[in-house]
Amino acid sequence: MRGTYIHPTAVIEKGAQLGENVHIGPFCVISSEAQLGDDCVLQAHSVILGATFIGAGARVSPHAILGDLPQNNKHSGARTTLEIGKNCIIREGVTMHRGSDNSVGRTIVGDNCLFLAYAHVAHDSVIGNHVTFSNNVMIGGHVVIGDHVIIGGGAAVHQLVRVGHHAFIGGVTALTKDLIPYGSAVGVHAWLGGLNIIGMKRSGLARADIHIMRHAVVMLFDKTKPVRERAADLLNIYPDSVAVADLVAFVRTEGRRALCTPGRNFEATEPV
């Protein structure tokens, strides 16, 4: 464990695996099944429980609790895991739970994610890469969050919901339905308020592709046809658009929740 520092008040159970150049601060607790990658930093009072695997370069702030039992009454206590990717920043008071043994048994967090104070990741959820949870964001069990998603402060995502990549969820939003890739959801009970144009630009989408997506989303939610029929129409109209194909694939994937649909102030056609 070259370059590793462990404060004398830290409790590290036998069997825990620590990478090189790891820093363990005062009063941290690390369970016997935990694994920390190289260059991880655990600040004071961080707690790593159960079979929790944290990738290289993670930064964990005080009083974060990672890998506790799932809040699932059907969990019988069998071994399950929490898997966190590389270079994640996990701020103070964040909680993440392991998977449950009556489901997939794994909670997965991707690389380069940012979790601000007191955010919560529930059991069996899957979070992509470069995802941002602002303060006090909460997601329920079995939620799937795509890459580059940003969730505003105090927002909540209902269990079993899917959020497509590069989507944006506004602060204090309650999302109970699936949100399409690049979608922007707002409201106490969230509706589709438009497209995450800023996120689309950051993702590298060309101006022409953004214009295509604006028109595609308006067509998708045209009430003259069911959404799935409209999805087939989009492939015929925009056969060469990768973004449209991605949108249609999301819609066609069988989810456990309905799609988040436009509200009265829908702004998919706003200027780029």
N, C-alpha and C positions, 0 to 999 in steps of 0.2 A: 504494500500500500504506500508506494513512494509519494512523499509530499503530503500525506494525510494528516489532518489535525483533528483530534477528538477531545473535547472539553472533559475534564475529570468528572463532572456531574452528569454527563450523558449516560444513558442506559442502553447498551447494545447487546441484545440477546445472542447467545451462542448460535452460530449457523448463519447469521446475517452476512451478506456479501457486499463488501465496499470496494469501489474502484479506486484508482489512483488519484491523488491530489484532491481528496474529498475533505470538506470542512464540516464538522459536526459541532454545533454550538451548545451552550449550557442547557441542561435539563431536557435534551432531546431524548426520545424513546424510539428505538428501532427494533422491530420484531425479528424473530429467528428466521423467518422465511423471506424477509425483504432483501431486495437487491438494488444497490445504487451504482449508477455508472460513474465514469471518470468525471472529475471536476464538479461534482454536485456540491451545493452549499445548503446546509440546513441551519437556519437561524434558531435562536433560543426557543425552547418549548415546542418545536415541531414534533409531530408524532406520526410514525410510519408503522402501520399495523398489517398483520396477515401477509399473504403472498402478494406483495406490492413491488412492482418493478419500475424503477425510475431511470430514464435514459440519461446519457451524459449531458453535463452542462446545466442541469436544472438548478433553479434558485427557489428555495422554499422559505417563506417568511414565518415569523413567530405565530404559534398557536394554530397553524394549519394541521388538519388531521386527515391523513390519506390512508385509505385501505380498511376502514372500519366495516363492520358487518352491514349488509344491505338492509334497508328499511322495507322489508318484504316479509310478511307473516308466513309465507309459504316456504321460505328458506329454512332448510333443516340443519344447516351447520356444516355441510360438506365444504371441502376446499374449493375456493373460487379465487379469482385474481383481479387486480387492478394493474393496468399496464399503461405507463405514461412515457411518451416519447422524449426526444432529445430537446434540449434548450428551452424547456418550458419555464415560465415565470409564474410562481404560485404564491400569491400575496397572503397577508395575514388573515387567519380565520377561515380559509377555504376548506371545504370538506369534499371528499370524493370517496365513494363507497365501492367495494368489490362487487362483482357480479353475484347473481343468486343461483343456487343449485337446481332450481326448478325451471331455469331458462338457459341462456347461452353460457352463463358462468363467468363472463369476462366483461369488465368495463375497460374501454380502450380510449386513450387520449393520444392524439397525434403529436407531431413535432412542432416546435416553435409557437406554442400556444401561450396566451396570456390570460390569467385568471386573477381579476382584481378582488379586493377584500370581500370576504364572506360569501363568495360564490359557491354554488353547490352543484355537484355532478352525481346523479343518482345511479343506482345499480343497472348493469347491462346496457348502458348507453355507449354510443360510439361517436367520438368527436374527431374530426379531420385535422388537417395541418393548418397552421397560421390562423387559428380561431381566437377571437377575443371575447371573453366574458367580462362585462363591466361589473361594478360593485353590486353585490346582492342579487346577482342573476341566479335563478333556480331552474334546473331542468329535472323532469321526472324520469322514471325508469324507462328503459328501452327507447330512449330518444336517439335519433341519428342526426348529427350535425355535419354538414359538408365543409369542405376546405374554405378558408378565408371568410367565414361567417363572422359578423360583428353583432353582439347582443348588448343593447343599451341597459343602463343601470335599473335595477329593480324589476326587470322583465322576468316572466315565468313561461316555461314551455311545458305543456301537458305531456304526460306519459304517452309513449308510442308515436309521437309526432316525428315527422321527417322535415328537416330544413335543408334545402338545396344549397349548393356551393355559391359563394359570393353573395349570399342573401344578407339583409340587414333587418334587425328587429329593434324597434324603437324602445326607448326607456319606458318603464312601467307598463309594458304591453303584456297581455295575456294571450299567448298563442296556443290555440286548441286544435288547429288544423294544419295539414302539411303546407309548407311554404315552398314555392317553386324556386329553382336556381335563379339568382339575381333579383329575387323578389324583395320588396321592402314592406314590412308589416308594421302597422301602428294601431293603437287603440286599446282601450281597456279589455275588450274582447276583439282580438285583432282581425282586421280585414286587410286585403291586399291594397296598399296605398299607391302602388306603382312599381317601378323597377329601381334597383339600387344602381343608379347611373354612375355614381362615384366609384363604387366597387367594380363596375364593368370596365371603366377606364383604367383603374389600377390593375385589373387582371390582364390588360393588354389587348382587349377587344378593339378592333378598328371601328372608326366612326360609322362606316357603312354597316358593319355587323350590329352595332347598337341600334341603328335605325330599323334594321330587319327585325330585331328582337322586340322593339317597341310595337311594331305593327303585328307581329306574331302573337304577342300576349293579348292585344286587343281582340284579335280574331279568336284566340283560344277561349276567351270568356264571353264571346258573343252568344246570347241566350237563344238564338234561333236554332241551335243544334246542341246536343250533349257535348261535354268537354272532350270525351274520348273520340268522338267523330271529328270534331274540329282538329284534334291532334293529328289525325290521319290526313286531313286537308293540308295542314301546315307542311307536312313532308312532301306533298305534291307541289306545293307552291314554292317552297324554299328547299329544293333537294340538295343543294350544295352548302347549306349553312350548318356548320358544326354546332353552333350555339342552339339553333332550333332543334336539331336532332337530339341534343342533350336535354332540352326542355321536354320534348315529346317522350323521351325515355323515362324521365322522372314521372311524368303524368301516367304513363302506362304501367309503371311498376306498382304492384299491388301493395298499398299501404293500409294501415289500420285506422287511419283517420281520413276524413274528407279533405279536399283541397281548400286552402285559404283563398277566398274569392274576392273580387274587387268591391270596394265600398263606393259610396256616392261621389267621392272626391278622387276617383282613380286618375292617376297621372302618368300612365305608361307612354303617352305621346308628348310628354314635355320636351322642350328643345334640348339638344345635346350641347 
